[in-house]
């Protein structure tokens, strides 16, 4: 014999399950993103995130902003990289970006660099690259953002 009773669930029971699933998802640690390209020996010291460099400018001239990326430009250093980029963006420009020492980079690091470049383009402030490591260049090409990082001169 077939059961013809309608099965129903209360809204309270349904929302309780949704909250429980959301709580478990929030409590679970987020996996760290895999680096786009990594060329770091296994036994290295802690990576230096960003090296701020003060550009000396003669009195009465426009101060050149200099962005120097450290050996690691990953999500772990994102806060330091972002702070450095924002401090340089406060200068009137033009900017020099030195990425020659980058050995470890991931998508978050590239996103910060692209955001800085797009901000420069929106403000009409010139920038140029003074160096890109092979690792940084490979990550830029892999993510397809190379056209976004070239200032239209």
C-alpha positions as CSV (number, residue, x, y, z in Angstrom):
1,X,0.0,0.0,0.0
2,X,1.3,3.4,-1.0
3,X,1.6,6.2,1.6
4,X,-0.3,9.2,0.3
5,X,0.4,11.5,3.2
6,X,2.1,14.7,2.2
7,X,5.5,15.1,3.8
8,X,6.3,18.6,4.9
9,X,9.1,20.3,6.8
10,X,8.8,23.4,8.8
11,X,10.6,26.5,7.8
12,X,12.4,26.5,11.1
13,X,13.9,23.1,10.5
14,X,15.1,24.1,7.0
15,X,16.7,27.3,8.2
16,X,18.4,25.4,11.0
17,X,20.1,23.1,8.5
18,X,21.2,26.0,6.4
19,X,22.7,27.7,9.5
20,X,24.5,24.5,10.5
21,X,26.0,24.1,7.0
22,X,27.0,27.8,7.0
23,X,28.6,27.5,10.4
24,X,30.6,24.4,9.4
25,X,31.8,26.2,6.2
26,X,32.8,29.3,8.2
27,X,34.7,27.2,10.8
28,X,36.6,25.2,8.2
29,X,40.0,26.7,7.4
30,X,40.3,28.1,3.9
31,X,42.9,26.3,1.8
32,X,45.8,28.4,0.8
33,X,45.9,29.2,-2.9
34,X,48.6,27.4,-4.8
35,X,51.3,29.6,-6.2
36,X,51.1,30.4,-9.9
37,X,54.8,29.9,-10.3
38,X,57.3,29.1,-7.6
39,X,61.1,29.0,-7.9
40,X,62.2,29.0,-4.3
41,X,64.7,26.6,-2.8
42,X,63.3,24.5,0.0
43,X,65.6,25.8,2.7
44,X,65.3,29.6,2.4
45,X,64.8,32.2,5.0
46,X,61.5,34.0,5.5
47,X,60.6,36.0,2.3
48,X,60.9,39.7,2.4
49,X,57.5,41.1,1.3
50,X,58.2,44.6,0.1
51,X,61.3,46.8,0.2
52,X,60.2,50.5,0.4
53,X,62.7,52.8,-1.3
54,X,62.6,56.5,-0.9
55,X,63.4,58.2,-4.2
56,X,65.4,61.3,-3.7
57,X,64.2,64.2,-5.8
58,X,65.7,67.7,-6.1
59,X,63.7,70.5,-4.5
60,X,61.0,71.8,-6.8
61,X,60.8,68.7,-9.0
62,X,58.1,66.1,-9.2
63,X,58.8,63.1,-6.8
64,X,59.1,59.8,-8.6
65,X,57.2,56.9,-6.9
66,X,59.2,53.7,-6.8
67,X,57.5,50.4,-6.2
68,X,60.0,47.6,-5.3
69,X,58.4,44.2,-5.0
70,X,60.2,41.8,-2.6
71,X,61.1,38.2,-3.2
72,X,57.6,37.0,-2.4
73,X,54.4,38.5,-3.7
74,X,51.8,36.1,-2.4
75,X,48.6,36.2,-0.4
76,X,50.6,35.9,2.8
77,X,52.3,39.3,2.0
78,X,49.3,40.9,0.4
79,X,48.6,43.3,3.2
80,X,52.2,44.6,3.2
81,X,52.3,44.8,-0.6
82,X,49.0,46.6,-0.7
83,X,50.1,49.1,2.0
84,X,53.3,49.8,0.0
85,X,51.4,50.3,-3.3
86,X,48.9,52.6,-1.6
87,X,51.7,54.7,0.0
88,X,53.3,55.1,-3.4
89,X,50.0,55.8,-5.1
90,X,49.7,58.8,-2.8
91,X,52.7,60.4,-4.6
92,X,52.0,62.3,-7.7
93,X,54.1,60.0,-9.9
94,X,55.3,59.0,-12.4
95,X,56.2,55.5,-11.0
96,X,58.8,52.9,-11.5
97,X,57.9,49.3,-10.7
98,X,60.8,46.9,-9.9
99,X,59.8,43.3,-9.9
100,X,63.2,41.9,-10.7
101,X,63.7,40.1,-7.3
102,X,60.3,38.3,-7.2
103,X,60.8,34.6,-6.7
104,X,57.4,33.5,-5.5
105,X,54.1,34.9,-6.8
106,X,50.5,33.9,-6.8
107,X,47.2,35.2,-8.2
108,X,46.6,37.6,-5.2
109,X,50.0,39.2,-5.8
110,X,49.3,39.7,-9.5
111,X,45.8,41.1,-8.7
112,X,47.4,43.8,-6.5
113,X,49.9,44.7,-9.2
114,X,47.1,44.9,-11.8
115,X,45.0,47.0,-9.5
116,X,47.9,49.5,-9.1
117,X,48.5,49.7,-12.8
118,X,44.8,50.2,-13.5
119,X,44.6,53.0,-10.9
120,X,47.6,54.7,-12.6
121,X,45.8,54.4,-16.0
122,X,42.6,55.9,-14.5
123,X,44.5,58.8,-13.1
124,X,46.6,59.3,-16.2
125,X,49.8,58.8,-14.3
126,X,52.7,57.2,-16.1
127,X,54.6,54.2,-14.9
128,X,57.3,52.0,-16.2
129,X,58.8,48.6,-15.3
130,X,62.5,48.6,-14.4
131,X,62.6,44.9,-14.1
132,X,60.5,41.7,-14.0
133,X,61.9,38.4,-12.8
134,X,61.3,35.3,-15.0
135,X,58.9,34.0,-12.3
136,X,56.8,37.2,-12.4
137,X,56.8,37.3,-16.1
138,X,55.6,33.7,-16.3
139,X,52.8,34.4,-13.9
140,X,51.7,37.5,-15.8
141,X,51.6,35.6,-19.1
142,X,49.9,32.6,-17.5
143,X,47.1,34.8,-16.1
144,X,46.9,36.8,-19.4
145,X,47.2,40.2,-17.8
146,X,50.2,41.4,-19.7
147,X,48.3,44.0,-21.7
148,X,46.9,45.5,-18.5
149,X,50.4,46.0,-17.1
150,X,51.9,48.0,-20.0
151,X,51.4,51.7,-19.9
152,X,50.3,53.1,-23.2
153,X,53.1,55.5,-24.0
